[in-house]
Amino acid sequence: MTVVQRIEALRRRMAEHNLKAYYIPSTDPHQSEYVADTWLRRGYISGFDGSAGTAVVTTGKAGLWTDSRYFLQASMQLPGTGIELMKVGEPGTPTVEEWLAVELASGDRVGLDPSVVSAAQYDSMVSALKAAGIAVQGVETDLVELVWGPHRPAMPRGEMAVHPVVFAGRSSEEKLGQLREAMAGKKVDATFLGALDEVAWLLNLRGRDVPFNPVFIAYVLVTRDQTLLFVDPGKVTKEVAGFLPADVEVMDYHRVWEVISDLRFRGQSVWMDPNSTNQAVVDGFQRAGATPVKGPTPIAKWKASKNPAEIAGMVAAHVRDGVAMVRFLKWLEDHVATGKETERSVQAKLTDVRSGYPEFVGMSFNTIVGYGGHGAIVHYAVSEESNVPVQPQGLLLVDSGAQYRDGTTDITRTVAVGPVTEEQRRAYTAVLKGHLNLDRTLFPEGTDGYQLDILARSPVWAECLNYGHGTGHGVGAYLSVHEGPFSVSLRKNLTPLAAGNILSNEPGFYKAGEFGIRIENLVQVVERQVNEYGRFLGFQALTLCPYDVRLIDTSRLHKAEIAQINRYHALVRDTLSPLLDKEHRSWLERATSAI
């Protein structure tokens, strides 16, 4: 069926349930950013396949809400579908609830699948629509799933694997013991975990159920003396079964609904994060007479503060990745001039140079290779239809990363593949200044990323330029490339940065239809100084890869910025040169020569 036909089929299903609107988020039952194919419902119904977005269908209209990373992509994929693009964050764009309050009448009902809507989002929608007299109605079987029918992909069946303590730093028994201590302090009887990376981190297990993310589809319920792991038993290898702590009982994934509705939980309190626990779970516990205690569990914070073993693994992964990037960039320089390379061949080459390492597991996200105007599409995904030759002129943006057994990488470099304009050099230099500004910042403990974001933007704004995405996100240790609970962005996330956090530093600029620029390093938050004024933190670079000095307008840099670039390039050169052959060492020496 075409998108138009799918939407009409959905409307027929809505009529059967007396629904005037249907809400379709991007997430799965675990509130994941990247989801297994079986839960790509929003992509199926709308035709828009970006990783972030929400579709809403009424009896006569349809809208797709997404953020600035996907404005260009959505504007290319939605025409002809009858779906209106709603640009989140842009002046005049209504929220989903504001739009529904206008489109629907008092007494109408909005349907959704409560298993793919977080408890926090559900409560917010109910509250926002109540004033308009509009009800939110959960449906037992998702209506998009009914439209999809037999063509819907099956549940993933990837095997799980042990994440050794040498990389994890702490045993799963230790982590479970720490969680139970926190539960005692919170005075709760149980903790329910829905986020896949939290489940994987807690049990020191990894999987391959979700593209680019080493996680497996599962829930965990921790009581005072037992841990229930709800997962497809076919994924549990003999090694995993022998590795699990003695108190862990494996139960079939779908039995979670049976267990949480068990009357043994009557009168008990269950701790759950409303942002990563779906509403169907909350409903199940409430039907059983349990009391959901909604609030962040400590797992996200513990996971984000990397221990010495995890940091050592991340450092090793980035050294390995730095060597791969040098090999790739030299190849790129040698081959673009032939005129035979395309975005897809460049993408394939980058995967190839990384995959030669025995520690390599896969890429950490779909590599972005955007030449010219495609570089202005923030999360561009090259396809057979969109693929273009990389000509020996202008800019190429490459955003990529890898999953290694000991760490996760994420790096963006914007490269001159031939002559560039003064406008491009001016924009690149402004972005680089913002990147450097954040990188050298010292800040007192307790500072959050919302407070720091302006440091990266101010040099870009000084040129009357801007970018719409966040400046930094957390990164897992051989886990998800996007990790909370903190961020560096204009979104008011007040979670403080802490020593051991690993995050990206990635300001950018994008001129639609012409070029895009982004510079990204991963950095570790480290302690810099303790004095009578407090504990001061700073950033230490993990990513090891030269900036493209051909794109830097040094007349726009201060002496301190030039010295900062030279120090970083010396670090890259001194760390990677002993690991390179003569040919690549010579290239690196030239690429990192002092400016």
N, C-alpha and C positions, 0 to 999 in steps of 0.2 A: 504494500500500500504506500501511497505517497503520504507526505506529512498532512496534507489537507484531508485525505481519507482517514488517516489515523485519528485526527482530531474529531471528525464527524462520528467515527465509531465510538470514541470516548464520550461524546455528547449523548449518544444513545444509551450508553451505560449509565451516565449521570441521570438521565430521565427515569430509568428504572429504579433509582434510589432517591428520586425526588430531590436531587442536588442541583443548585443553580450555578455552582462553580466547583472546580476541582484543583487542588494544590499539589504540585509535583516538584519536589526538591531534587537536588543533585546527589543526595547522600544515600547511604545504605543503612541498615539497622544499627550500625556502629558509629554513625556520624563521621564517616571517613571522607577525606577530601578526594582521594583517588579510590574508585570502587571497582569491584569485579564486574565483568560484563553483564552478569545476570541482573544487576541493579542499575543499569544505565537507562532508567526509565525516562528521565527528562530528555536525554539525548534522543531516545527513540521517538518520543511524541513530538519533539520540536524540530529535529534535524540539526540543532546546534550542539556541537560535541566538545565545547570547552569544558574545563573541569569545574567551573563555578557558574552557577546560575539557577534560577527558579522559574518554572513555567506555571502559569495559571490559566485555566480555560473556563470561560463562562458559556452560557447557552448561545451567545452571539459574538463574543470577542475572545482574544487570547493575547497574553503578554509574556515577555521573557525578560526577567530582571538579571542583569549581570554587571560586573564592575569594569573599571577602565581597562584592565588587562585584556578584555575580550570585546571591547566596543567594535573594533574593526572586523574581527572575525565574525561576530554575530551579524554585523551589517551586511556581510557577504553571504551568510548562510540562511538568513531568515526571509529574504524577499521571495514572494510567491507562496509563502506558507499561510499568510493571513495573521501572522503573529507580530505584534508590535514590540520593538526593542525598547526596553526601559533602562536607561543608563543610570545605574545606582550612583548616588553622590553628585549627580549633575543638578544644577538649579532647575526647579520645576518638575523633577521626576518624583512621582508619588511612591510611597512604599506600597508593598503588596496590599496591606490592610487599608491604606487610604484609597487605593484604586478600587478595591472590592466594596468599600463603603459607598462609593459613588455608583458603581455598576449594578449593585444588588439593592434589594428593598428589604425593609424590616420584615422579619419572619423567614427570610431565605436561609438556606443552609450551604455551607462550604464543606465539601468532602475532602478527606485525605486518608492516607494510610498511616496510622499512628506508629507503626513499627519503623518508619523511616523519617520521622519527625522527632527532634529532641524534645525532652520535657520542657526545657526553657523556651524553645520556639513555640511549642503548643500553648503554654501558659500565656505567652506574649500575644499570640493571635487571638486567643479567646478573650483576653482583656481588651485588646484594641477593637475588636468587632462587636463587643457586647453593647457599647454605647449606640451603635447603629441598629441594634436589634437583630444582628446576624449571628447565627449559631455555627459552631465548628463541629462537624460530625465525622468520627472515625468510621472507616469501612473495614469489614472483616477481611476481604480479599481485595487487594489493590486493583483499581479499575484499569489502569494502564497495563498491568500484567494480563488482565483478561483480554484486552485488545491485542496485545503482543502474541498471546496464545502459544502455540507449539514452536514458534520461531524464537521465543525467548531463550537465551543461552542458559545452560545448566549451571548449577552451583559448581565452583571450582573444587578440584580434588587434589591439590598439590600436597605432597608429603611435608611434614614438619621436620625440623632439624634442631639439634642441641646447639646452643650458643655457649661455648665453653667459658668457665670462670676466668680463664686467662685473659679473655676479652671483656667479659661482663664485669669482672672486678669483685663481685659479691655473689654468693650462692642464692638460689631461689628460696632456700630455707631461711636464710638471713633476711631476705626481703619480706617474706611472709611474716616472720616474727616481728619485724619492724612495723608492718601494717597492723598486726594484732595489738601491738602496744599503742598505736595511734587510735585504734578502735576503742580500746579500754579508756583512753583519755577523753575520747569523744562520747563515751558511754552509749555505744551502739552495739547491736548484736551481730550484725553482718555488714559486709561491703560488697556491692555489686559493681563489676567493671564491664563496660561495653566497648571502650576504645580499643581497637586492635593492637596499637603499639603499646598500650599500657599492659595488656594481657601478655604480649610477647616479652616485654621488659621484666615483668614480675616473675615469670616462670623461666626466664633465660632460654626461650625457645624462639625459633624463627621459622618462616614459612614462605610459600610462593603462590598464595592465592590471589594477590592483588598486583597488577602490573607495577613494576619498579619499587614496590614496597615489600620488604621481607617479613610479611605478617601472614597470619592464617585466620580464617573466619572462626571466631570463638567468643564466648562469654566466660567470665569467671565470677563465682560467688564464694566469698570467703566468710566463713562463720568462725566462732571462737575456737573450734577444734577440727574443722574440716574445710577443704578447698574443693569445690566442684568446678571442673573444666568441661564446658559444653562445646564439643567439637565433633566433627565427623570422625568416628573411631578409625576409619580407614586411613586417615592421615597420620596416625600415631604409629611410628615405626618401633621396632624392638628397642632400638637405642633410646628413643624418646621415652618409651614406657619404663625402661630401667633407670632413666635419669630423673624422672619426676619424684618430688618429695613424697614420703610415705602417706601423708595426709591428703594427697590429691586423688580424687576419684574422677575418672573420665566418663562422661555421659554424652549421649548423642546430642548434637547441636540443637535439634528441634525439640528436645525434651525440656528446654529451658522454660517453655510456657507452662508445662505441667508442674515443674518444680516451684516456680515463683508463685503459682496459684495454690500451693500446698497449704493446708490449714495449720501446719506446724509453725508457720510464721506469724500466726495470729498473736497480736500483742507485742511483736518484736519490732525493733527499729532497724532499718536497712539504709546504710549510707550510700549515696549515689550522686555522681556529678550530673546535674541536669543538662549540661551542654553535650555530654557524650552518652547519655542514657536515653533511649527512645521512650516515647509516651506509652507504648504498649506494655513495656516492662513496669512502668509506674502503675498503670491500670491493673496489671496482674497482681502486684503486691498488695494494692489497696483492696482488691476483691478478696484476698486471703486474710484481710484484717491486719496486715503489717502497716507500719508507719514509715513511709519514705522520708529519709532525712536528706534533703536536697542541699548540696554544696560541694565545692571542689574537694576531692580526696587528695591526700598528699602525694599520690603516685606521680602526677604530672610534674610537680616540683622536684621530686627526687630524681626522676628520669632526666630532667633538664640539667641538673647539676652533675656533670660527669665526674666520675671518680678517677683516680690516677691511672688505672688500667684502661679505662675507656678513652681517656685523653691520650695515653701512649698509643693506642690503636688508631685514633684519629690522626695523630701526627704522622705515624707510619703510612697510613693510607694517603695522606696528602703529599708526602715525599714521592711515593709511587706515582700518584696522579700527576705531580709536577713533571716527572720524567716523561710520562705519556703526553702531556701537553706540549713539551718541547719538541718531541718527535712529530706530533701533529702539526704544530705551527711551522716547523721547517718544511714538512711535506707540502703544506698549504702554499707557502711562499714559492716553492719550486714548481708546483703543478698548476696553479691558477693561470699563470702566464700562457699555458698551452691552449687555454680556452675550451678544454674538454671536460672540466669539472662542473658538476651541478650541485645544488643544495643537497640532494639525496646522496650523491657520491661522497661529499664532504662529511655528511652525517655518518655514513657507513665507515669511512676511514677512522673517524674518532672512536667509534665503537671498537674497531679492529685493534687500534693501538693500545686500548685499555684491556681488551680481553686476553692479551697474552700473559697476564699475570695469574699465577695459580690461586691467588687470593680473590680474584675477580669473580663476582657473582652475577652482576648485570648492571645496567644503567640505573641511576637513581630517579630518572624521569625521562620522558621522551625528549631527546636532544633537539634543541631549537637551533636551526641554521637558517638565518634570514638574510638574504642578499638584497641590497637596495631597499625598496619600499617594503619588502617583507620584514625587514628588521624593525619596522615601526609597529608591527603587530606583536604585542608584548609576549604573548604565549603562542606564537606562530607554530603550527604543526605542518611541516612539509608533506605533501601527498603527491601521488603520481600526476594528478591534474595541476597542482600548483607549482611543481618543481620547475625551476628555471636555471639556466647556466650561470655560473659565477664568473662574471666578466672581469678582466684585469683593470678595473677602475672602481672607485667608490669604496663603500664600507660593507663589511660582512660581520653580522652579529652572531656569536656562537655561545649558547648557554647550555651547559651540559654538566653531568656528574655521574659518579659511579657508586655502586654498592660493592664494597670489599668485605671480607669476613671480619675485618677489624675496624671498619669505619665507613662513613658516608661522605662523599664529596659533592660540591656544587660550585661551579665557577662560570663566570661570564667574561668573555673578552670580545671587544669590538676591534676589528682588524682592518687596516688599509690594504686592500687587495690591488691597488693601483693609485693613480692620481686622485687626490681629494680636494674639496673646495675649502676656502677659508671659513665658510659658514660651518662646515663639518668639524674643522679643527677647533674653532671657537667653542662649539657645543661640547666636543669631546673633552676639551680642557676644563670647561665648567663642571662637567660631570666628575672628572678626575679630582678636581679641587674639593668637591663635596665628599667624595670617597675618602680623600686624605684627611679632610677636616674631622670626619667622624672617627677615622682610624687612630688619630693621635690624641683624642680627647681623654682627659681624666675626669672622673666623676665620683662623688661620695656614694658610699653604700646606701641603698634605698632608692637610688635614681631609677626611673623606668624609661623604657624606649620611647614613649610618647614625648618625654621631655628632651630626648636627644635627637629626635628626628629632624628638627630644624637645622641642626649643624650640617647635615648632608644636603639639605635643600637650599640653604642660603646662598652658596656660590652659584647655583643654577638659577635661582630667582634673581640674583644680581644681574644676570644677563637677560632678564625678562623671559626666561624659559621655565618649563615646569615638567613634572611627571606625576602620573596619577596613582601609581602603585606604592606599596610600602617600601621602606628602605631596608628592612631587615626582618628575617624570620629565624626561629630556632631550627636546629638540625639535629637529628638523632644519631646515635652511635650504632652503625649498622642497623638503622631503623628508618623511619619516615624522613624524607628530605625536608618536609615542613613539619615543625614541631612547636607546640606551645610550652608553657602558657603565656610567655612574653612575646613581644614583637617590638620593632622599631618602625613606627608609622604615625600617620595623622589620626588613625583610629585611637580612641582614648583607652588604650590598654594600660592600666596602671600597675601591672605586675612588675616589681623591681627586677633589674638584672642582678645576677649573683655570680660570684666566682665559680668557675666550672661550666657556666653556660657557653654554648657554641652557637653562633648566629652568623647570618650573612650581612654584608655591607654592600648594598647594590643600588645606588642612585642611577638615574638614567635620563634620557630625553628622546622623544620620538616625533618625527615630522612625517605625518601621514602621507603615504604614497611615495616618499623619497628616501628616508633612511631612519635607522634607529641606533641608539647608543646606550649601552649599559656596561658597567664595570662592577664585577662582583668578586669579592674574596670572602672566605669563611674566616672568622676570628674567634678566639677564645677569650672569655672575660677572666682577667687575672688581677690579683692584688698588686698594686703599685707602691702604696705607701700607707703607713699608719702613723698618725701623729695626734696631737692634742685636739685636732679639729675633726678627727674621725678616720675611718678606713676608706682609702681612695682606690678605685678600680680603674682598669683600662683594658685595652684590647691588644691581643697578640696574634699576629697573622698565622694562620694555618696553611692557606693557599700559597703555593709557590709557583708563580708564573709571571713573566714580564708583562708590563703594560706596553702598548705599542707607542714607542717614543716618536714615531713618524707622525703621529696625530697630535702631539703636544705642542701647543704654542707657548714656548717658555717665557715669552714676553708678558704673559698673563699670570705667571707664577711668582710667588715670593721666594726669596733665597731659602727660607726654611722649608718650603714645599719641595724645592729642587733637591735639597739635602735629604728630605724624607724619601723621595723617589729613589735617589741613589743608594740610600741605606737599604731599602727594600730590595732593590735589584742586586746589591751585593750579597744579601742573605740568600736570594734565589740562586745566584751564581755559585756561591760557596757551598750551598747544600746539595745542589743537583749535579754540578760539574763532575765530581768523582764517580757518578753513576752513569755517565754518558760516554759514548765512543768519541773519537777525535772530531769527527764531522759534526756531530750534534753539539759537542762542547764548544767548538769554534762558533757555531751559530748563536749559542746562548751568550757567549762572551760579547759578541757584537750586539745582541738584543738588549743586553744589560749594561752596556758601556755607559759611563757617567755622562750626564747631560749638564 
